[in-house]
Amino acid sequence: MLTSTAAKDKICLRPIREDDGPGLIDFHRHLSPRSVYRRFFFVHPILSATEVERFTRVDYVDRLAIVAEEGDRLIAVGRYDRNPGSLEAEVAFVVADRYQHHGIATALLQKLADAARSHGITTFVAYVLPENRDMLSVFRHSSFRVSTTIEDAIVTVRLVLPEWHPPAELGAAAGAGQKLERAAESLGPIGHVS
């Protein structure tokens, strides 16, 4: 179990909720300009209402975000968005500056991959600035097969996710609605970073 070096609270992971909007705004506002730039590729000090709504409303199948929180404060967000009609999803992360280099992005990547595989996603694609060696290292040291290309000063990272085999309780007999409910339930609360 990971305990923050900045405080005594444990860091917990859970799926984002629609009511996380204010916490997400506060989290983003306290990121350094460098962290924001590495996530969005441009100076972006304030999230718009449209962005907050999009970032907090996920379907847990094609779009999922997992947050890391310490106490009641968001300290990191990892998300994937499936490319329509494909088995690929774009993945992105941002971790509050004082919590970087503690394995949080690695834990978020693993949880996102577990969820994505259960919904037929076979590949994550990430777009990373070459200067963001920290994120490139997270991908390079992951348990997934990784390939990279660079074009127009952006590194495209492809992570091949291993095949997923559903547990018996999520077998073919369950209806689509039941599967979605069970998938969301299985994600939260996800627990402590370990």
N, C-alpha and C positions, 0 to 999 in steps of 0.2 A: 504494500500500500504506500503510495507516494504522499509524503507530507511536505507542504510548502516550506521552503527555507525563508519565505517572507513573513510567514505567520504560523500559528499553531493549527489552523484548520486543515482538514484533508481536502484534496482536490477530487471532486466527483465529476463523472461524465454522465450526461443524459441527453435525450433528444430535445431539440429546441421546441418551444411552445409559442403559440400565438401571443401569449401575454409577456413574452420576453422582450418586446419592443423597447420599452424604456431602458432595460438593462443592456440591450445591444447598442443603443444610442450612447449610453454612458461608457460602455466598453470601448467603442470606436473613438469617442472623443478623447480618451486618455491614451490612445496609441501614439507612439512617436511618428512624426512625419515619415521617417524612414520605413517603419513597419507598414504604414498605410500605403506608401508608394510601392513597396514590395508585393503587397496584396492586389492593389488596383492598377498599378503601372502609371499612376498620375497622382497629383496632389488632390486629396479628397478628404478634407477635414470633417465634413458633416454628412451623415447619411440622410438621404431624402426620405419622405414618408413612403413613397413608392418602393424604395429599396428596403426599408424596414419591413413593410408588408410582405414583399417577395421573400426576404430572407427568413422571416418567422413563420410563414405559411408553407408547409411542406406536406407531401402526401405519404411519406415514409416508404415509398416504393421507387418512383422515378426521381424524386427530389427528397433529400434528407440532409439535415444539419444536426450535428452533435455539438453540444457546448461542454466546456469544462468550467466548473465553478468552484470557488473557494468561499465557503459560507454562502451568502446570497449574492455574490458578485461574479459576473461572467469574466473569465480570464482567457478564454480561447474559444474559437469556433472552427470546426471543420465541416465541409459540406461536399455533397456530390449532386450533380444534375445530369440526368441521362440525356444523351444526344437523341432527339426524337427518332424513333424507328430503328434504333441500333442497340448493340450490346455494350456500347461504350458510354462512359460518364465522365464529365469534367469534374475534377476534384480540386479543392482549394482550402487553404488554412490560414489563420492568423492567430498569433499568440501574443498576449500582452508582453511588453518588453521585459519586465522584471521576472517573467515566468518562462522565458525562452531558455533553451538548453537544459531542460529538466525532463525530457521524454514525453511531454504532453502531445506534441504533434504526432509522434510515433504511435501513442496510444489512440489518438483520434483516427489516424489512418487505419489502424487495425480494426477498430470498431466499425468504421465506414465500409471497409472491405468486406467484413463479415455480413453486414446488412445488404450490401450491393450484390454479393454473390448469391444470396438467398432469393434475389429478384431477377436473376438471369444476367446481371451485368458481368462481363468477363474481363473488361479492361478499364482502367482509370487513365485519363489523360490530364496532365497538368501543364500549365504554361508558367514558366519561372524565369525571372531575370537572371542573367549569368552571374551577377554580383551576389545573388541570394544563395550563397554556398551552404548556409544552414539548412534550407529547405531541400536543396539538391542532395545534401548528405542524408537527410531523413529518408528520401526515396532510395538512394543508393544502398543504404544499410537496411532497408526493409527486407522482408522475407519473400518479396515478389520478384519475378523476372522483370528487369528494367532495361529500357532502351531510350536513348536520347538523340535528338537532332536539334540543330540550331539554325534559325533563319530569322532575318531582320532583328537581330539582337534579342531574340526570345528563345529560350530552351524549351522544347517540347519533350516532356517526359511521358513515356507510356509504361504502365505497370500492368502486367498480365496477372489476373487474379486466378488462383487455383479453382478447380471445379468444386461446386458446393453440392452436398447431398442433404436433402431435407430430413429433419427428424420425422419419425413415424407420425407424430401428432399433427403434422402439417401435410399429410399425404393428400392424394387426389380426391378423397371423399369430402374434404372440407370445401365449402363454397368460397367464391372469390371474396365476398364480404367478410367471412370468418377469417380467411387468410390474412386480409389487411388488418383486421382488428388484432389478431394474434401477433402479426409482425410488429405492430406498434407497441403492443404490450411487452413483447420480448425485448424491446429496445430500452424500456425505461421502467424504473430507474436502472441505468446501466451499472452504476456502482463506482467504486473508487479506482483511481489509476493505480496500477500495480506494476 
